[in-house]
Amino acid sequence: MIRCMKTSFRASKETIDRLFECNRVSGEVWNRCLELAKETHLKTGKWITKSALQKGTKGIFPIHSQSVQAVCHKYLFARDAARKARKAGHPNKYPYKRKNHFNTKWANNGFKVFENGKVQLSMGKLEGKLQAPLILWIKELPKGQIKEIELIFNRQLMLAIAYEDGQKVKENTFANRSAIDVGEIHTIAAVAENGENIMITGRKIRSIHRLRNKKLAELQRKMSKCTKGSKQWKRYNRAKRYVLSKSDKQLQDALHKTTKQFVDWCIEIEVKEVAFGDVDGVQRNTSRRKKKKVRRRTTNQKLSNWSFGKVYAYLTYKLEAEGMKIDKHDESDTTRQCPCCPKKRKVSSRIYTCPCGYTNHRDLHGASNFFAKTFYDEIRELDFSLKPTKYLRIA
């Protein structure tokens, strides 16, 4: 299976300067892609092809040819993703923003890795002459065959190494199905076909977001009183980057622990297939700059902080490694509709109650209805009764 490891490295000051220059050149490649795409569309009214894009960027940038191609591929991927989103009815824009920096990637023959931790990154040829390679030193190499190396920046230059760990997907002979109702208070609320159900709280994730927002707001107020570029402004800006970096690592740790708990639960109760609620688009129109304000600012902030995309990404590779299948499904009306009668009502408390006598926890109610809608093709009562809820939190 393909894994990714982010790691720091050691290098000379000259090499560090050249690495920063690589990302600046990659930004120029991205800008060149934008220019070529615009010129082609104005002349022909059509999109630029992959071969034409690579031809227009070949041999003019002082980085490896595969690094240039990687930027072109990312542009094409972003363009196709925007087109797909627009077809789905979302007002996404095609790539248009120019960049000063862009991650540089080395693939296939663009790098060499030695057992002592030495990494040699090729810079390719420029005007027929082979450029001197970049020499880095890594403390601990990943155990597996390295496929790609990408230069990223997270408060410092780091390497993102994609490698094959040699592990194969496990064979899964389980039979139960499960459905997840993703939430902001409870990150995961799920029910399984054998009546087991689980809720994993997301209050730690909420607290990290709230503290980060509070710290950032305080630093922004102080920065607004300083002259941009002054020594004091730079101090506040460094503190701001530190807060963002630290909170990102805390959130990543919390989300990994949450998804690991759910995967362990799935193995314990022998789950074969998992349905995940598709909530894409819920974060749209949360900007305070919009003239039409439908929700409160506090609600908009909570929605914009909601990390359901990362939850799905983490669950996908962890469940697939155990031989389990996960797919997104429509969950509309699953939190409002009663499974016993066709009435719909908006719930403001944590308990869903209906005049017909039905009552259940709000998140378990949503997960149960989502299970019925996904596997029974309609919202109705489940064919099984729920057992006592297993409630977990992040340590």
C-alpha positions as CSV (number, residue, x, y, z in Angstrom):
1,M,0.0,0.0,0.0
2,I,1.1,3.6,-0.7
3,R,1.9,5.6,2.5
4,C,3.2,9.1,3.0
5,M,5.7,10.4,5.5
6,K,6.5,14.0,6.3
7,T,10.0,14.5,7.6
8,S,12.5,17.3,8.3
9,F,16.1,17.1,6.8
10,R,19.6,18.5,7.1
11,A,21.3,20.4,4.3
12,S,23.8,23.2,3.7
13,K,22.7,26.8,3.5
14,E,23.4,26.9,-0.2
15,T,21.2,23.8,-0.7
16,I,18.4,25.4,1.4
17,D,18.5,28.5,-0.8
18,R,18.4,26.4,-3.9
19,L,15.4,24.5,-2.5
20,F,13.5,27.7,-1.9
21,E,14.4,28.7,-5.4
22,C,12.9,25.4,-6.7
23,N,9.5,26.2,-5.2
24,R,9.7,29.7,-6.7
25,V,10.4,28.2,-10.1
26,S,7.6,25.8,-9.6
27,G,5.4,28.8,-9.0
28,E,6.5,30.2,-12.3
29,V,5.6,26.9,-14.0
30,W,2.1,27.2,-12.6
31,N,1.8,30.8,-13.8
32,R,3.0,29.6,-17.2
33,C,0.3,27.0,-17.3
34,L,-2.3,29.6,-16.6
35,E,-1.0,31.8,-19.4
36,L,-0.9,28.9,-21.9
37,A,-4.4,27.8,-21.0
38,K,-5.8,31.4,-21.4
39,E,-4.0,31.9,-24.8
40,T,-5.3,28.6,-26.1
41,H,-8.9,29.3,-25.1
42,L,-8.9,32.8,-26.6
43,K,-7.5,31.5,-29.9
44,T,-9.4,28.3,-30.3
45,G,-12.2,28.4,-27.7
46,K,-11.1,25.0,-26.4
47,W,-9.1,23.8,-23.4
48,I,-5.4,23.2,-23.7
49,T,-4.4,19.5,-24.0
50,K,-2.0,17.7,-21.7
51,S,0.6,17.3,-24.5
52,A,0.4,21.0,-25.6
53,L,0.8,22.1,-21.9
54,Q,3.9,20.0,-21.5
55,K,5.3,21.2,-24.8
56,G,4.8,24.8,-23.8
57,T,6.7,24.3,-20.5
58,K,9.5,22.1,-21.7
59,G,13.2,23.1,-21.4
60,I,12.7,26.6,-20.1
61,F,12.8,26.2,-16.4
62,P,15.9,25.3,-14.3
63,I,14.4,22.3,-12.5
64,H,14.0,18.6,-13.4
65,S,11.7,17.9,-16.4
66,Q,9.5,15.6,-14.2
67,S,9.1,18.3,-11.7
68,V,7.8,20.6,-14.4
69,Q,5.4,17.9,-15.6
70,A,4.2,17.4,-12.0
71,V,3.1,21.0,-11.9
72,C,1.3,20.7,-15.2
73,H,-0.5,17.6,-14.0
74,K,-1.7,19.4,-10.9
75,Y,-3.0,22.2,-13.0
76,L,-5.0,19.7,-15.2
77,F,-6.3,18.0,-12.1
78,A,-7.5,21.3,-10.5
79,R,-9.1,22.2,-13.8
80,D,-10.9,18.9,-14.2
81,A,-12.0,19.0,-10.5
82,A,-13.5,22.4,-11.0
83,R,-15.3,21.3,-14.1
84,K,-16.8,18.3,-12.3
85,A,-17.9,20.6,-9.4
86,R,-19.6,23.0,-11.8
87,K,-21.4,20.2,-13.5
88,A,-22.7,19.2,-10.0
89,G,-24.1,22.7,-9.6
90,H,-21.4,24.3,-7.4
91,P,-20.1,27.7,-8.3
92,N,-16.4,26.7,-8.4
93,K,-13.9,28.7,-10.4
94,Y,-11.3,27.3,-12.7
95,P,-7.7,27.8,-11.7
96,Y,-6.8,31.5,-12.1
97,K,-4.7,32.6,-9.2
98,R,-1.0,33.2,-9.8
99,K,1.4,31.8,-7.3
100,N,4.8,32.9,-6.0
101,H,5.6,29.5,-4.6
102,F,4.5,25.9,-5.5
103,N,5.5,22.5,-4.1
104,T,8.2,20.9,-6.2
105,K,8.0,17.1,-6.8
106,W,10.6,14.5,-7.8
107,A,9.4,11.2,-9.2
108,N,10.8,8.1,-10.9
109,N,14.4,8.9,-12.0
110,G,14.4,12.4,-10.4
111,F,16.0,11.3,-7.1
112,K,18.4,8.8,-5.5
113,V,18.2,7.5,-1.9
114,F,21.1,5.9,-0.1
115,E,21.0,3.6,3.0
116,N,22.8,6.1,5.2
117,G,20.0,8.7,4.8
118,K,21.5,10.6,2.0
119,V,19.0,11.9,-0.6
120,Q,20.1,13.2,-4.0
121,L,17.5,15.3,-5.9
122,S,18.2,15.8,-9.6
123,M,17.9,19.3,-11.1
124,G,18.0,18.0,-14.7
125,K,19.5,19.8,-17.7
126,L,19.5,23.4,-18.6
127,E,20.6,24.6,-22.0
128,G,22.2,21.2,-22.6
129,K,24.2,21.2,-19.3
130,L,23.5,18.9,-16.4
131,Q,23.0,21.0,-13.2
132,A,24.5,20.0,-9.8
133,P,22.1,17.9,-7.8
134,L,20.7,18.8,-4.4
135,I,22.1,16.8,-1.4
136,L,20.0,16.3,1.7
137,W,20.3,14.1,4.8
138,I,17.3,12.4,6.5
139,K,17.5,11.0,10.0
140,E,15.2,8.0,9.3
141,L,14.1,6.7,5.9
142,P,10.7,5.0,5.4
143,K,10.7,1.3,5.3
144,G,9.7,0.6,1.7
145,Q,10.2,1.5,-1.9
146,I,10.1,5.3,-2.3
147,K,7.9,6.4,-5.2
148,E,7.8,10.3,-5.0
149,I,9.4,13.1,-3.0
150,E,7.7,16.4,-2.6
151,L,9.2,19.6,-1.2
152,I,6.7,21.3,1.1
153,F,6.7,24.2,3.6
154,N,5.3,24.0,7.1
155,R,7.0,26.7,9.2
156,Q,10.2,25.1,7.6
157,L,11.1,23.2,4.5
158,M,10.1,19.5,4.8
159,L,9.9,16.5,2.6
160,A,6.7,14.5,1.9
161,I,7.8,11.0,0.9
162,A,5.3,8.6,-0.8
163,Y,6.4,5.0,-0.5
164,E,5.2,1.5,-0.9
165,D,5.2,-0.2,2.5
166,G,4.9,-3.7,1.1
167,Q,1.7,-4.6,3.0
168,K,-1.3,-6.1,1.1
169,V,-5.0,-5.4,1.7
170,K,-6.4,-7.9,4.2
171,E,-9.1,-10.2,3.1
172,N,-12.4,-9.4,4.8
173,T,-15.0,-12.2,5.3
174,F,-17.3,-10.1,7.5
175,A,-21.0,-9.5,6.6
176,N,-22.3,-6.6,8.6
177,R,-23.0,-3.2,7.2
178,S,-22.7,0.2,9.0
179,A,-23.7,3.8,8.4
180,I,-22.0,6.9,9.8
181,D,-23.7,10.2,10.5
182,V,-20.9,12.7,10.7
183,G,-21.3,15.6,13.0
184,E,-19.7,18.6,14.6
185,I,-20.3,17.8,18.2
186,H,-20.0,14.0,17.8
187,T,-17.5,13.5,15.0
188,I,-18.8,10.0,14.3
189,A,-22.2,8.4,15.2
190,A,-22.7,5.0,13.6
191,V,-25.1,2.1,13.7
192,A,-24.4,-1.5,12.5
193,E,-26.6,-4.2,11.1
194,N,-26.3,-6.3,14.3
195,G,-27.6,-3.5,16.5
196,E,-24.3,-2.2,17.7
197,N,-23.9,1.5,17.7
198,I,-21.2,4.0,18.7
199,M,-20.7,7.7,19.2
200,I,-17.3,9.3,19.3
201,T,-17.3,12.8,20.7
202,G,-15.6,15.7,18.8
203,R,-15.5,18.2,21.7
204,K,-11.7,18.1,21.9
205,I,-11.5,19.0,18.2
206,R,-14.0,21.8,18.8
207,S,-11.9,23.1,21.7
208,I,-8.7,23.1,19.6
209,H,-10.5,25.1,16.9
210,R,-12.0,27.6,19.4
211,L,-8.6,28.2,21.0
212,R,-6.9,28.6,17.7
213,N,-9.6,31.1,16.5
214,K,-9.2,33.1,19.8
215,K,-5.4,33.2,19.5
216,L,-5.5,34.2,15.8
217,A,-8.1,37.0,16.5
218,E,-5.9,38.4,19.3
219,L,-2.8,38.4,17.0
220,Q,-4.7,39.9,14.1
221,R,-5.8,42.8,16.3
222,K,-2.2,43.4,17.4
223,M,-0.9,43.2,13.8
224,S,-3.5,45.7,12.6
225,K,-2.0,48.3,14.9
226,C,1.5,47.8,13.5
227,T,3.1,48.9,10.3
228,K,3.2,45.9,7.9
229,G,6.7,44.6,7.6
230,S,8.0,46.2,10.8
231,K,9.9,44.2,13.4
232,Q,6.9,43.9,15.8
233,W,4.6,42.9,12.9
234,K,7.0,40.1,11.9
235,R,7.1,38.9,15.5
236,Y,3.3,38.7,15.6
237,N,3.3,37.0,12.2
238,R,5.8,34.3,13.4
239,A,3.6,33.7,16.4
240,K,0.6,33.4,14.1
241,R,2.3,30.8,12.0
242,Y,3.3,28.9,15.2
243,V,-0.3,28.8,16.4
244,L,-1.5,27.5,13.0
245,S,1.2,24.9,12.8
246,K,0.7,23.6,16.4
247,S,-3.1,23.5,16.0
248,D,-2.8,21.6,12.7
249,K,-0.7,18.9,14.4
250,Q,-3.1,18.7,17.4
251,L,-6.1,18.4,15.0
252,Q,-4.3,15.7,12.9
253,D,-3.6,13.7,16.1
254,A,-7.2,14.0,17.3
255,L,-8.7,13.0,13.9
256,H,-6.3,10.0,13.6
257,K,-7.3,8.8,17.1
258,T,-11.0,9.2,16.3
259,T,-10.9,7.3,13.1
260,K,-8.6,4.6,14.6
261,Q,-11.3,4.1,17.3
262,F,-14.0,3.6,14.7
263,V,-11.9,1.2,12.6
264,D,-11.2,-0.9,15.7
265,W,-14.9,-0.9,16.5
266,C,-15.7,-2.1,12.9
267,I,-13.2,-5.0,13.2
268,E,-14.7,-5.9,16.6
269,I,-18.2,-6.2,15.3
270,E,-17.2,-7.6,11.9
271,V,-18.3,-4.8,9.5
272,K,-17.9,-5.4,5.7
273,E,-19.3,-2.1,4.3
274,V,-19.5,1.4,5.6
275,A,-21.8,4.2,4.3
276,F,-20.5,7.8,4.9
277,G,-22.8,10.8,4.9
278,D,-22.2,13.1,2.0
279,V,-22.3,16.6,3.5
280,D,-20.3,18.4,0.7
281,G,-21.5,21.9,0.3
282,V,-22.5,22.5,3.9
283,Q,-19.6,24.9,4.4
284,R,-20.5,27.0,1.4
285,N,-21.8,30.6,2.0
286,T,-20.2,30.8,5.4
287,S,-18.3,34.0,4.6
288,R,-19.2,37.0,6.8
289,R,-18.7,39.2,3.7
290,K,-21.9,37.8,2.1
291,K,-24.7,40.3,2.0
292,K,-27.3,37.6,2.6
293,K,-26.8,36.3,6.1
294,V,-28.8,33.1,6.6
295,R,-26.9,31.8,9.6
296,R,-25.3,33.3,12.7
297,R,-21.6,34.1,12.7
298,T,-21.0,31.5,15.4
299,T,-22.7,28.9,13.3
300,N,-20.7,29.8,10.2
301,Q,-17.5,29.6,12.2
302,K,-18.4,26.1,13.4
303,L,-19.3,24.9,9.9
304,S,-16.1,26.3,8.4
305,N,-14.0,24.5,11.0
306,W,-15.8,21.2,10.5
307,S,-13.2,18.6,9.3
308,F,-15.5,16.0,7.7
309,G,-13.3,15.8,4.6
310,K,-10.3,14.7,6.6
311,V,-12.4,12.2,8.5
312,Y,-13.5,10.6,5.3
313,A,-9.9,10.6,3.9
314,Y,-8.5,9.0,7.0
315,L,-11.3,6.4,7.2
316,T,-10.9,5.5,3.6
317,Y,-7.3,4.3,3.7
318,K,-7.7,2.8,7.2
319,L,-10.8,0.8,6.3
320,E,-9.5,-0.3,2.9
321,A,-6.3,-1.6,4.6
322,E,-8.6,-3.9,6.6
323,G,-10.5,-5.0,3.5
324,M,-13.6,-2.9,4.3
325,K,-15.5,-0.8,1.7
326,I,-16.6,2.8,2.3
327,D,-18.7,5.1,0.0
328,K,-20.4,8.4,0.3
329,H,-24.2,8.5,0.1
330,D,-26.9,11.2,0.2
331,E,-28.1,11.8,3.7
332,S,-30.8,14.5,3.0
333,D,-33.7,14.6,5.4
334,T,-32.2,11.9,7.7
335,T,-32.0,14.2,10.7
336,R,-35.4,15.8,10.2
337,Q,-37.7,12.9,9.2
338,C,-39.3,10.5,11.7
339,P,-38.8,6.8,10.8
340,C,-42.3,5.9,12.2
341,C,-44.3,8.6,10.5
342,P,-43.7,10.9,7.5
343,K,-43.5,14.0,9.6
344,K,-40.4,16.2,9.4
345,R,-39.3,18.6,12.1
346,K,-36.2,20.6,12.9
347,V,-34.5,19.6,16.1
348,S,-32.7,22.2,18.4
349,S,-31.9,19.9,21.3
350,R,-29.8,16.7,21.5
351,I,-32.9,14.5,21.7
352,Y,-35.2,14.0,18.7
353,T,-38.9,13.6,19.7
354,C,-41.9,13.2,17.5
355,P,-45.6,13.7,18.4
356,C,-46.2,10.0,17.3
357,G,-44.2,8.9,20.4
358,Y,-40.8,8.2,18.7
359,T,-37.7,9.5,20.6
360,N,-34.0,8.9,20.2
361,H,-30.7,10.7,20.5
362,R,-30.3,13.2,17.7
363,D,-27.1,11.8,16.2
364,L,-28.2,8.1,16.6
365,H,-31.5,9.0,15.0
366,G,-29.7,10.5,12.0
367,A,-27.4,7.5,11.7
368,S,-30.3,5.1,11.9
369,N,-32.3,7.0,9.2
370,F,-29.1,7.2,7.1
371,F,-28.7,3.4,7.3
372,A,-32.3,2.9,6.3
373,K,-32.1,5.3,3.4
374,T,-28.8,3.8,2.1
375,F,-29.5,0.1,2.5
376,Y,-33.4,0.0,2.4
377,D,-33.8,2.8,-0.2
378,E,-36.2,4.7,2.1
379,I,-36.4,6.2,5.6
380,R,-38.2,3.8,7.8
381,E,-37.8,1.7,11.0
382,L,-34.8,-0.5,11.1
383,D,-35.1,-4.3,10.8
384,F,-33.1,-4.6,14.1
385,S,-33.2,-3.0,17.5
386,L,-30.3,-0.9,18.8
387,K,-28.2,-2.2,21.6
388,P,-26.8,0.1,24.4
389,T,-24.6,2.8,22.9
390,K,-20.8,2.6,23.1
391,Y,-19.6,6.2,23.8
392,L,-16.0,7.0,23.2
393,R,-13.9,10.2,23.6
394,I,-10.3,11.2,22.7
395,A,-7.9,10.8,25.5
